[in-house]
Amino acid sequence: MRTSLPRLAVLVTVAAVASACSGSSTDPADRPAGEPVSGGTLRYAVASYPTCLDAALRARLFSGPGQYAETLTDQDENGDIVPRLASSWEITDGGRTYTFRLRDDVTFSDGTPLTAEVVKANLDALVRFAEEGKADTPVNSALNSYAGADVVDEHTVRVRFDLPELGFLRNASDPYLGIYSASTAAASYQDRCDGKLVGSGPFVISEVVRNQRVTLERREDYNWAPEDVSAHQGPAHLERIVIEVVPEAGVRVGGLQSGQFDVINEVPAADQEALRATGADIAFGTIPNLNPGIYHNPYSPLGADVAVRRAILAAIDREEIRDTLYSPDYPLPTGLVAASTPLFTDQSDALAYNPDKAARILDEAGWELQPDGVRARAGVRLEPRLTYVAGSTRGASQQDLELIQQQLKRVGIAIQLVPTTAAEESANLNNVAEADYDFSSGAGLGKDIDFLVGLFRSTNRRLGDFPDPELERAVDGLDFAETDEQRTAGAEALQRFIITDADWIPVREATRVFATAPGVHGFRVDPYGEAVFYDTWISK
């Protein structure tokens, strides 16, 4: 059996992850602009401030840590793995050993060089945080069977795993495995969360005002941009980036229109056409992850009722949600994970709107329709409690859930929507067996399909160690795969099992939406759904 680091923190902010491709209805990178101009300050308004600025320690959704931290590998626009800090690599022992040859021209912003010893120190630190329960779920999954790292020579590091980790090259391109200087690798959890991060990226964190702004300054000696994903070499064009936290969507949109901001994120669908009319461009990033959706409390009688779960799966009209709350630019979910996720399995038929099927499932399970339109069985009314964090963008949104509530009424399910705070949600997850909810909403992070292992093991706090032998066996099929063929088959089988059992009920695909002002050029969205400003410049 694989040694286990804690499988924690399943619920995450939705717009956090991206995959093999990102696109836009009008791509800012294609905007005619002339020659890039050096200098200037870009003002970037974001919807939220993270609990921690270190991506490995729960910093999802904030500005793209790739501005100041870099990874061993990267992904190009086709989702292929390409070099970044590592110039080459060799995989041996059936995926248990990865030997990386590092670039010898990279330094961190404190002047210290990138070395094999530094990479080892970074990985060891992440494992330590994971063992302490302080690392994000993807770190736990990526380094679950980490057996150590060896310094072969100054610029060669060998990373060893107890079991095959066939997705590690892709995981190594994710911001949560960013490589920092030795001083950061040795830093405390709090210092890293506070932004005391010394990276090798094109920008340096120069100011942090919690819940208000983060300022990044250009690094003048930066000269190792990955050629496969960069339009130029040398320092970034922008001199400075000021990331301002602006929770109100209307203020972000108005600020872009008035010239107060140059780039904004989390652009509401209702405002996109108005922004286009003013000359702004809209960029979409498709996020590879566990699709935002609904999950059950396994200790709840209603949540544990597979007939109820399957009926909810069939009674949700995802096209109505897309067309009512979003626009045709947003993809419909076609499986458990986003279609851009490597080893995605298409399950469109299982997600098709079918209220007749939902009613039949409930009828056969003894849930009888009452005169008031709500079903009941053995004196228990079908009125499950579904919690969500009020005002949060994680999981299905409040608007999504309100429309789903109306849809489920059509088949006799009277969902009670219960707003909670983030603290209450965390308390529920820490004691699932005693929590007073039947269903809740969330999403899951990860670039590689391996992230499903961490999210669906019973040791994940969302599942509270509830025994489910069939689900555990399905997870094993992916987790213990030793060949690409086994891994592909295991990934498909696990996805199909989860949807068939309705252990996760997808609602929509997570999509990040950015808007850029007319004078902004060279902005792009990476395969992780994050903003990339290295090639960005502003017209004078």
Backbone torsions as a table, in degrees:
resi	resn	phi	psi	omega
1	MET	NA	147.8	179.6
2	ARG	-71.1	136.2	173.5
3	THR	-66.0	145.5	-171.5
4	SER	-117.7	127.3	164.4
5	LEU	-86.9	163.3	-178.4
6	PRO	-60.0	132.2	176.1
7	ARG	-96.5	89.3	-170.2
8	LEU	-117.3	171.3	167.2
9	ALA	55.0	58.7	-179.3
10	VAL	-69.8	-36.0	-173.3
11	LEU	-84.3	131.3	-173.6
12	VAL	-142.2	163.8	176.3
13	THR	-62.0	136.9	-168.6
14	VAL	-62.8	-52.7	-167.7
15	ALA	-81.1	55.5	-172.3
16	ALA	-107.1	-18.9	-168.9
17	VAL	-129.6	152.8	173.5
18	ALA	-139.0	176.1	-172.5
19	SER	-137.7	-140.1	-169.1
20	ALA	-61.4	-25.7	179.7
21	CYS	-147.1	150.5	170.8
22	SER	-135.0	149.9	-176.8
23	GLY	-149.0	-178.2	178.0
24	SER	-152.7	156.1	176.8
25	SER	-67.5	-35.0	168.9
26	THR	-136.4	110.4	-170.8
27	ASP	-81.1	119.5	179.8
28	PRO	-58.0	-27.9	-179.5
29	ALA	-67.4	-21.0	-178.7
30	ASP	-95.6	0.8	-177.4
31	ARG	-67.9	126.8	177.9
32	PRO	-58.6	132.3	-172.4
33	ALA	-145.3	-19.3	-173.7
34	GLY	86.6	-159.1	-177.7
35	GLU	-77.8	140.6	178.1
36	PRO	-58.7	146.8	179.2
37	VAL	-110.8	133.6	178.7
38	SER	-88.5	139.5	176.3
39	GLY	108.8	178.7	176.9
40	GLY	95.1	159.0	178.3
41	THR	-111.2	126.1	176.5
42	LEU	-98.0	130.5	-179.4
43	ARG	-105.1	116.2	-172.6
44	TYR	-117.4	115.7	-180.0
45	ALA	-96.6	124.3	-178.9
46	VAL	-117.8	157.9	-172.6
47	ALA	-78.0	-26.8	-172.9
48	SER	-150.7	160.3	175.7
49	TYR	-108.0	136.3	-175.7
50	PRO	-77.2	163.6	174.7
51	THR	-70.7	-19.2	-176.4
52	CYS	-154.9	133.9	-177.4
53	LEU	-79.8	-11.3	177.2
54	ASP	-87.1	120.4	-175.4
55	ALA	-59.3	-30.3	179.7
56	ALA	-69.9	-22.0	-173.3
57	LEU	-115.8	43.2	175.4
58	ARG	76.6	61.0	176.4
59	ALA	-117.8	27.5	-175.8
60	ARG	-57.9	146.5	169.0
61	LEU	83.8	13.8	-175.6
62	PHE	-119.6	96.0	161.4
63	SER	69.2	-12.5	-176.2
64	GLY	87.0	95.6	-179.3
65	PRO	-63.7	-11.5	176.7
66	GLY	-62.9	-10.6	175.6
67	GLN	-66.4	-32.2	-174.9
68	TYR	-124.7	-12.5	178.8
69	ALA	-126.6	147.7	-179.6
70	GLU	-124.5	162.7	-175.4
71	THR	-117.5	165.8	-179.8
72	LEU	-63.5	-40.9	179.0
73	THR	-123.5	175.1	177.2
74	ASP	-143.8	176.9	174.9
75	GLN	-125.5	135.4	175.5
76	ASP	-84.5	-176.0	-173.9
77	GLU	-65.8	-16.6	177.3
78	ASN	-93.3	-0.5	-178.4
79	GLY	85.4	5.5	178.3
80	ASP	-77.9	144.7	179.7
81	ILE	-77.2	130.0	-178.6
82	VAL	-131.6	161.1	-178.7
83	PRO	-67.7	151.7	169.5
84	ARG	-137.7	-97.6	174.9
85	LEU	-72.1	-29.4	173.6
86	ALA	-91.2	128.5	179.4
87	SER	-83.6	-23.2	178.2
88	SER	-163.2	170.3	-179.8
89	TRP	-157.1	161.7	176.9
90	GLU	-134.9	133.3	179.7
91	ILE	-110.2	124.6	-178.7
92	THR	-133.3	176.0	176.3
93	ASP	55.9	41.8	175.3
94	GLY	62.5	31.2	179.9
95	GLY	90.0	9.8	178.0
96	ARG	-90.9	-16.9	-177.0
97	THR	-132.7	128.8	177.3
98	TYR	-122.5	121.9	178.1
99	THR	-110.2	115.8	-176.5
100	PHE	-105.0	130.2	169.7
101	ARG	-95.5	119.6	-174.3
102	LEU	-89.9	152.1	171.1
103	ARG	-61.7	145.9	-178.9
104	ASP	-104.9	10.6	-177.4
105	ASP	-115.6	12.0	-174.7
106	VAL	-99.0	135.6	172.5
107	THR	-129.1	157.6	174.0
108	PHE	-87.1	168.6	-174.2
109	SER	-68.5	-9.8	173.7
110	ASP	-92.5	5.6	176.6
111	GLY	91.2	-7.9	-179.5
112	THR	-79.7	149.6	-175.5
113	PRO	-83.9	156.6	170.2
114	LEU	-75.7	124.0	179.1
115	THR	-136.6	167.4	176.7
116	ALA	-62.0	-36.4	179.5
117	GLU	-62.3	-37.7	179.9
118	VAL	-68.5	-42.2	178.8
119	VAL	-61.7	-44.8	177.4
120	LYS	-58.3	-45.4	-179.2
121	ALA	-61.4	-37.3	178.4
122	ASN	-64.8	-48.0	-178.6
123	LEU	-65.5	-41.7	178.3
124	ASP	-61.3	-39.6	179.7
125	ALA	-65.0	-40.8	-180.0
126	LEU	-65.0	-39.7	177.4
127	VAL	-64.2	-39.4	177.9
128	ARG	-62.2	-44.7	178.2
129	PHE	-63.0	-39.3	179.5
130	ALA	-63.0	-42.4	179.1
131	GLU	-64.2	-27.5	178.1
132	GLU	-86.5	-0.8	-179.1
133	GLY	77.1	22.7	-175.4
134	LYS	-110.2	-1.1	-179.1
135	ALA	-99.1	155.4	-180.0
136	ASP	-71.6	158.9	-176.9
137	THR	-51.7	-45.1	-179.2
138	PRO	-61.0	-31.9	176.1
139	VAL	-64.3	-44.2	178.3
140	ASN	-58.4	-42.4	-178.6
141	SER	-70.2	-46.5	-175.5
142	ALA	-65.9	-34.0	-175.4
143	LEU	-112.1	22.8	-174.3
144	ASN	-59.1	-41.7	-178.3
145	SER	-109.5	24.7	178.6
146	TYR	-56.7	124.8	-178.9
147	ALA	-107.5	-4.6	178.6
148	GLY	131.3	171.1	177.9
149	ALA	-130.9	143.4	-179.2
150	ASP	-117.0	137.3	174.2
151	VAL	-85.9	106.2	179.8
152	VAL	-77.0	-47.6	170.8
153	ASP	-154.7	-173.4	-172.4
154	GLU	-55.6	-35.4	-175.6
155	HIS	-121.8	24.8	176.0
156	THR	-134.1	124.9	-179.9
157	VAL	-126.6	137.4	178.9
158	ARG	-109.3	122.7	180.0
159	VAL	-105.8	125.7	-174.8
160	ARG	-113.9	143.7	176.5
161	PHE	-127.3	151.1	177.3
162	ASP	-72.4	-28.4	-178.2
163	LEU	-131.8	163.4	179.2
164	PRO	-58.8	131.8	175.8
165	GLU	-122.1	76.1	-171.1
166	LEU	-70.9	-11.4	178.2
167	GLY	-102.1	10.7	-170.9
168	PHE	-67.9	-34.5	179.5
169	LEU	-60.0	-40.0	178.3
170	ARG	-72.0	-41.2	176.5
171	ASN	-59.0	-35.8	-178.0
172	ALA	-69.7	-8.0	176.5
173	SER	-94.4	-2.3	-175.1
174	ASP	-87.3	142.6	-178.7
175	PRO	-55.3	-24.2	-178.6
176	TYR	-71.6	-11.5	173.5
177	LEU	-109.8	32.3	174.5
178	GLY	-61.1	144.4	-178.6
179	ILE	-101.5	124.5	-179.5
180	TYR	-113.1	174.1	179.2
181	SER	-66.1	167.2	178.8
182	ALA	-59.6	-35.6	-179.2
183	SER	-65.4	-38.0	177.9
184	THR	-72.3	-39.9	178.2
185	ALA	-58.6	-30.0	-179.9
186	ALA	-92.7	-2.5	-174.1
187	ALA	-75.4	162.7	178.9
188	SER	-75.4	162.8	176.5
189	TYR	-55.9	-46.2	-176.2
190	GLN	-65.5	-41.9	179.2
191	ASP	-62.2	-40.4	179.3
192	ARG	-67.1	-41.3	178.4
193	CYS	-66.1	-30.8	-179.9
194	ASP	-78.4	-1.8	176.0
195	GLY	95.4	14.0	176.1
196	LYS	-84.3	70.9	-171.8
197	LEU	-119.6	120.0	179.9
198	VAL	-106.6	103.4	-177.5
199	GLY	-110.7	-173.4	179.9
200	SER	-112.1	11.4	-175.7
201	GLY	-75.3	178.0	-176.0
202	PRO	-74.0	-10.1	177.6
203	PHE	-127.8	159.5	-179.3
204	VAL	-125.4	136.8	175.3
205	ILE	-70.3	119.6	-178.4
206	SER	-110.4	-19.7	-179.0
207	GLU	-152.8	137.2	174.6
208	VAL	-132.3	120.5	172.5
209	VAL	-120.4	103.5	-170.7
210	ARG	-53.0	134.2	178.7
211	ASN	67.4	6.9	179.6
212	GLN	-124.4	-57.9	-176.5
213	ARG	-162.0	159.6	171.3
214	VAL	-133.0	131.5	-179.6
215	THR	-110.7	133.1	178.4
216	LEU	-115.6	136.9	177.9
217	GLU	-112.9	145.0	179.4
218	ARG	-64.4	140.7	175.4
219	ARG	-96.1	112.6	-170.5
220	GLU	-70.8	-23.5	-178.0
221	ASP	-98.3	11.5	179.6
222	TYR	-70.5	128.9	-176.8
223	ASN	-157.2	40.4	179.9
224	TRP	-141.3	40.2	179.0
225	ALA	-63.4	140.5	178.1
226	PRO	-65.5	121.2	-172.8
227	GLU	-63.8	-30.2	-175.7
228	ASP	-71.3	-18.2	-176.2
229	VAL	-129.3	13.6	-177.1
230	SER	-125.5	145.4	-178.8
231	ALA	-91.6	-12.0	179.0
232	HIS	-151.0	175.4	176.5
233	GLN	-121.0	165.1	-179.4
234	GLY	91.1	-166.9	-178.3
235	PRO	-61.4	158.8	174.5
236	ALA	-63.0	157.6	177.4
237	HIS	-72.0	-43.3	-177.7
238	LEU	-71.1	142.1	175.7
239	GLU	-82.9	-30.9	-173.2
240	ARG	-154.8	147.8	172.4
241	ILE	-127.8	124.6	175.2
242	VAL	-109.0	113.8	-179.7
243	ILE	-96.7	113.1	-177.2
244	GLU	-108.2	136.4	179.2
245	VAL	-87.2	116.8	-178.4
246	VAL	-132.0	91.5	-173.8
247	PRO	-63.0	-31.9	-175.3
248	GLU	-79.7	119.8	-178.4
249	ALA	-59.5	-40.1	-179.3
250	GLY	-62.6	-34.7	178.8
251	VAL	-71.0	-39.2	176.8
252	ARG	-62.8	-46.5	-179.1
253	VAL	-63.4	-47.3	179.1
254	GLY	-62.1	-36.7	178.8
255	GLY	-66.1	-35.7	176.1
256	LEU	-68.2	-41.6	-179.3
257	GLN	-66.5	-33.0	-177.6
258	SER	-86.7	-9.7	-177.9
259	GLY	93.4	3.3	178.4
260	GLN	-69.7	-35.1	179.4
261	PHE	-120.1	154.5	177.7
262	ASP	-102.0	-31.4	179.3
263	VAL	-140.7	142.0	174.4
264	ILE	-134.4	157.0	175.6
265	ASN	-117.3	176.7	179.5
266	GLU	51.7	55.4	-177.6
267	VAL	-81.2	119.5	179.7
268	PRO	-62.0	145.8	180.0
269	ALA	-58.3	-35.8	-176.5
270	ALA	-66.0	-19.5	-176.6
271	ASP	-102.1	-4.9	-171.6
272	GLN	-67.4	-42.9	-179.8
273	GLU	-66.6	-38.1	178.7
274	ALA	-63.6	-38.3	177.8
275	LEU	-67.4	-41.9	177.4
276	ARG	-59.1	-37.6	-178.4
277	ALA	-64.3	-23.3	178.9
278	THR	-92.3	3.6	178.6
279	GLY	99.4	-1.3	178.1
280	ALA	-73.8	154.7	173.6
281	ASP	-107.8	147.7	179.8
282	ILE	-112.3	126.7	179.7
283	ALA	-117.1	130.5	-180.0
284	PHE	-106.4	138.9	172.7
285	GLY	-121.3	119.1	178.1
286	THR	-85.0	131.3	-168.3
287	ILE	-104.8	122.1	177.0
288	PRO	-80.9	112.6	-179.1
289	ASN	-168.5	-178.9	168.6
290	LEU	-69.5	118.2	-173.3
291	ASN	-55.9	138.5	174.9
292	PRO	-50.9	132.1	-176.0
293	GLY	-168.1	-157.6	-175.4
294	ILE	-116.9	134.5	175.3
295	TYR	-126.7	163.5	-174.5
296	HIS	-108.2	156.7	169.7
297	ASN	-85.1	113.8	-175.3
298	PRO	-66.2	-17.1	178.7
299	TYR	-88.7	-6.8	179.3
300	SER	-86.6	132.1	177.5
301	PRO	-57.2	-40.4	179.1
302	LEU	-72.4	-42.0	179.2
303	GLY	-66.0	-34.8	-178.7
304	ALA	-78.3	-8.9	-179.0
305	ASP	-78.5	106.3	-175.3
306	VAL	-63.6	-29.5	178.1
307	ALA	-65.0	-41.3	177.5
308	VAL	-63.3	-44.3	-178.9
309	ARG	-63.3	-45.5	-179.2
310	ARG	-65.9	-34.3	177.9
311	ALA	-66.8	-41.7	177.1
312	ILE	-61.9	-42.5	178.7
313	LEU	-56.4	-42.8	-176.6
314	ALA	-80.6	-23.0	-173.7
315	ALA	-90.2	-3.2	178.9
316	ILE	-88.7	125.1	177.7
317	ASP	-95.3	93.3	-175.2
318	ARG	-70.2	-29.6	177.3
319	GLU	-68.8	-38.8	176.8
320	GLU	-63.1	-40.2	177.8
321	ILE	-61.3	-47.9	-179.7
322	ARG	-60.8	-48.6	-174.6
323	ASP	-73.4	-29.1	-178.5
324	THR	-82.7	-41.9	-171.4
325	LEU	-104.8	-17.9	-174.8
326	TYR	-127.4	-127.8	179.7
327	SER	-161.6	170.0	178.9
328	PRO	-62.3	-14.3	176.9
329	ASP	-68.9	-17.2	-178.0
330	TYR	-92.3	129.5	-179.3
331	PRO	-73.7	148.5	172.3
332	LEU	-80.6	145.3	175.5
333	PRO	-68.8	136.9	-180.0
334	THR	-124.5	9.5	179.0
335	GLY	-171.7	-173.9	178.5
336	LEU	-63.2	-42.2	-179.8
337	VAL	-111.2	165.6	178.4
338	ALA	-61.1	147.2	-177.8
339	ALA	-62.7	-19.9	-180.0
340	SER	-83.8	-4.7	-179.4
341	THR	-77.6	128.0	176.6
342	PRO	-54.6	137.0	-177.6
343	LEU	69.2	24.0	172.3
344	PHE	-59.7	140.5	174.5
345	THR	-113.4	122.2	-179.7
346	ASP	-72.5	122.8	177.0
347	GLN	-130.2	42.4	-177.3
348	SER	-55.4	-41.4	-177.9
349	ASP	-61.4	-39.7	-177.9
350	ALA	-70.8	-22.6	-179.9
351	LEU	-98.1	3.3	-179.6
352	ALA	-66.7	142.6	178.3
353	TYR	-67.1	120.6	-175.9
354	ASN	-148.4	77.7	-178.0
355	PRO	-63.9	-30.3	178.0
356	ASP	-64.2	-41.3	177.1
357	LYS	-63.4	-42.9	179.6
358	ALA	-60.1	-45.3	179.9
359	ALA	-63.6	-40.4	180.0
360	ARG	-64.0	-42.6	178.6
361	ILE	-59.4	-44.1	-178.8
362	LEU	-69.1	-39.7	177.4
363	ASP	-58.6	-47.9	-176.7
364	GLU	-65.9	-26.2	179.5
365	ALA	-88.4	3.9	176.5
366	GLY	87.4	10.1	176.7
367	TRP	-86.1	103.6	-173.5
368	GLU	-93.8	139.0	-179.8
369	LEU	-73.2	127.0	-179.6
370	GLN	-93.3	166.3	-178.7
371	PRO	-56.8	-29.2	-179.4
372	ASP	-85.4	5.1	176.3
373	GLY	90.6	-1.1	178.8
374	VAL	-106.2	137.2	-179.4
375	ARG	-79.7	157.3	177.8
376	ALA	-150.1	156.8	176.9
377	ARG	-148.7	127.4	178.4
378	ALA	51.8	39.2	177.1
379	GLY	82.6	-1.4	179.5
380	VAL	-102.4	122.7	179.0
381	ARG	-81.6	146.8	-178.0
382	LEU	-85.2	76.3	-177.6
383	GLU	-128.3	64.7	-176.8
384	PRO	-66.0	144.8	176.5
385	ARG	-87.7	125.7	178.5
386	LEU	-118.8	115.2	-178.1
387	THR	-93.1	153.1	174.8
388	TYR	-154.4	153.6	179.0
389	VAL	-82.7	115.5	-176.5
390	ALA	-60.3	129.3	177.5
391	GLY	82.0	-4.6	-178.3
392	SER	-86.1	153.1	175.4
393	THR	-98.3	5.2	-179.8
394	ARG	-77.3	144.5	-179.9
395	GLY	65.6	-156.2	173.7
396	ALA	-69.7	141.0	-178.6
397	SER	-75.7	168.0	177.4
398	GLN	-59.3	-39.7	179.4
399	GLN	-65.2	-40.9	175.6
400	ASP	-56.4	-48.2	-174.4
401	LEU	-68.4	-34.5	178.1
402	GLU	-66.0	-38.2	177.7
403	LEU	-70.9	-39.1	176.5
404	ILE	-61.8	-38.7	177.6
405	GLN	-56.4	-43.3	178.2
406	GLN	-66.0	-40.6	-178.8
407	GLN	-65.4	-40.8	-177.9
408	LEU	-70.5	-26.3	176.6
409	LYS	-60.3	-28.4	-177.7
410	ARG	-65.9	-21.3	-179.7
411	VAL	-112.8	8.8	174.1
412	GLY	93.3	15.8	176.0
413	ILE	-104.2	119.2	-176.7
414	ALA	-103.4	80.4	180.0
415	ILE	-63.6	132.0	172.8
416	GLN	-100.1	114.4	178.7
417	LEU	-83.8	125.7	-175.1
418	VAL	-122.8	103.4	177.6
419	PRO	-69.5	140.9	177.9
420	THR	-133.6	170.1	173.1
421	THR	-92.6	166.4	177.2
422	ALA	-61.4	-36.5	179.1
423	ALA	-65.6	-41.3	179.0
424	GLU	-66.2	-39.0	177.6
425	GLU	-61.6	-44.9	179.8
426	SER	-62.1	-40.1	178.2
427	ALA	-63.1	-40.1	177.0
428	ASN	-60.5	-44.2	-177.7
429	LEU	-69.3	-26.1	179.0
430	ASN	-79.5	-13.1	179.5
431	ASN	-148.9	67.3	-173.8
432	VAL	-60.7	-38.6	-175.8
433	ALA	-61.9	-28.0	-178.5
434	GLU	-103.7	-3.2	-174.5
435	ALA	-70.7	144.8	-175.6
436	ASP	-97.5	61.1	173.8
437	TYR	-148.2	152.7	178.1
438	ASP	-100.1	-37.2	178.9
439	PHE	-138.9	160.6	174.1
440	SER	-149.1	-176.8	-176.0
441	SER	-127.8	146.3	-180.0
442	GLY	-169.7	-167.3	176.6
443	ALA	-155.0	175.7	-179.4
444	GLY	-138.5	145.4	-174.7
445	LEU	-96.4	154.3	169.3
446	GLY	149.7	141.6	176.0
447	LYS	-87.1	-32.2	-176.0
448	ASP	-109.0	150.1	-175.7
449	ILE	-60.0	-18.3	178.6
450	ASP	-57.9	-21.0	-177.9
451	PHE	-62.3	-20.5	177.9
452	LEU	-64.7	-27.0	179.5
453	VAL	-61.3	-49.8	-179.1
454	GLY	-66.1	-30.7	-175.3
455	LEU	-82.3	-22.4	-174.7
456	PHE	-118.5	5.9	166.8
457	ARG	-69.5	146.3	179.4
458	SER	-62.9	-19.9	179.8
459	THR	-75.3	-11.3	173.3
460	ASN	-64.8	135.8	-172.6
461	ARG	-63.2	-23.5	176.3
462	ARG	-61.4	-31.6	-177.8
463	LEU	-96.6	-10.3	170.7
464	GLY	55.2	34.1	179.8
465	ASP	63.6	20.3	177.9
466	PHE	-67.1	127.7	-176.7
467	PRO	-73.3	128.1	175.9
468	ASP	-144.9	82.6	-173.3
469	PRO	-56.5	-37.6	-179.2
470	GLU	-65.7	-42.8	178.4
471	LEU	-65.4	-41.0	179.1
472	GLU	-60.9	-40.7	178.7
473	ARG	-65.3	-38.0	178.1
474	ALA	-65.8	-39.9	176.7
475	VAL	-63.9	-41.2	179.0
476	ASP	-56.9	-37.0	-177.7
477	GLY	-59.6	-33.7	175.4
478	LEU	-86.5	-43.2	-172.1
479	ASP	-63.8	-37.6	-173.5
480	PHE	-103.7	12.6	178.2
481	ALA	-61.4	135.9	-177.4
482	GLU	-112.4	-5.1	176.2
483	THR	-134.4	162.5	177.7
484	ASP	-60.5	-36.9	-179.8
485	GLU	-65.3	-45.2	177.7
486	GLN	-62.6	-38.7	-177.9
487	ARG	-66.7	-42.4	178.6
488	THR	-62.5	-45.0	179.9
489	ALA	-66.7	-40.9	179.8
490	GLY	-65.4	-39.0	179.3
491	ALA	-64.7	-42.8	179.6
492	GLU	-66.3	-44.6	-178.1
493	ALA	-62.9	-40.0	179.9
494	LEU	-66.6	-44.6	179.7
495	GLN	-60.8	-43.2	-179.1
496	ARG	-66.8	-39.0	179.1
497	PHE	-62.3	-45.8	-176.4
498	ILE	-62.6	-40.7	179.2
499	ILE	-72.6	-42.7	179.9
500	THR	-59.7	-40.1	-179.8
501	ASP	-85.7	-4.0	-177.2
502	ALA	53.0	40.7	174.6
503	ASP	-74.9	-16.9	170.2
504	TRP	-144.6	134.1	-176.1
505	ILE	-115.3	98.5	-178.0
506	PRO	-63.7	143.1	178.3
507	VAL	-112.1	-45.5	179.9
508	ARG	-157.3	170.9	172.7
509	GLU	-88.9	138.1	178.0
510	ALA	-73.2	127.8	-177.5
511	THR	-133.5	127.2	175.7
512	ARG	-94.2	136.4	-177.5
513	VAL	-126.9	124.9	178.4
514	PHE	-116.9	154.8	171.7
515	ALA	-129.7	138.6	179.8
516	THR	-122.8	141.7	179.6
517	ALA	-69.3	159.9	-176.5
518	PRO	-56.1	-28.7	-177.1
519	GLY	-86.1	3.2	-177.3
520	VAL	-96.4	130.4	-178.8
521	HIS	-130.9	153.0	173.6
522	GLY	77.1	9.2	176.8
523	PHE	-76.1	141.7	174.6
524	ARG	-143.8	163.8	176.1
525	VAL	-110.3	127.0	-175.6
526	ASP	-82.0	174.7	-178.4
527	PRO	-66.2	-2.2	177.2
528	TYR	-102.7	2.6	-179.4
529	GLY	80.0	18.1	-177.7
530	GLU	-104.8	150.9	176.2
531	ALA	-70.2	139.7	176.6
532	VAL	-124.1	121.9	-174.1
533	PHE	-112.6	5.2	-176.4
534	TYR	-59.4	-43.8	-178.5
535	ASP	-92.8	3.0	-175.6
536	THR	-77.9	141.7	173.2
537	TRP	-146.7	163.2	-175.5
538	ILE	-117.6	131.1	176.4
539	SER	-64.5	139.2	176.5
540	LYS	-78.2	NA	NA
